[in-house]
Every structure is written in structure tokens, then in C-alpha cells.
């Protein structure tokens, strides 16, 4: 299950993002979205977890958690597949 994380402080690293989700289960993929020109964070990212139940637990536990002073928003990513 793919999870969208928004409202991240620009200083949050991909390793920190992955560390937030690691206690909830096995992570398939973790991506912090970066600006192509500057290489700096755009303030959101995606984490894909192997088990959907683990992802739901992570969403419930991490949504509105304060990270680097920002209340992050965590939800299931909407599928773009047709």
C-alpha cells in the first residue's frame, strides 16, 4: 500500500521519513520528492509498505504528528492507474 506524506519540513531527510514508518512494518519503497532544479525537498513524499494493515496502522499513528515543528498529514495515496 502506498502512503502519501504531506506538510513535511523542508529539512526532513529521506532517512528520517523512512525511520518514521519502519516501526510499523516492512517498507518496499520510500521517496522524498525533490525539486529538480534545487535538489531540495518539496515538502512531501511517499512510502510504500508491503502489508496494507501495517500501512493503515502507520497512517493512524503518524497523521498530525509533529516532525521538525510541522504537523504532518499522512493518508493512503490515490492510485493513478486506470
C-alpha angles and dihedrals in degrees: 000000000000119000127198118215116195137177094041119164109252088239095062111111129214089248090055091049091051091047090057091059101035095085090059099056148291115334119215097187139356122194128179107197111234132194108253094221102042102025089225126131118273090210100258141073147169133243121192115202126196095224121052093208091055089050092052091050090051092049092052093046099042104037109112092006111149112241118177088346096307126109101230123215116222125186142143110283115243114243117244092194117112 
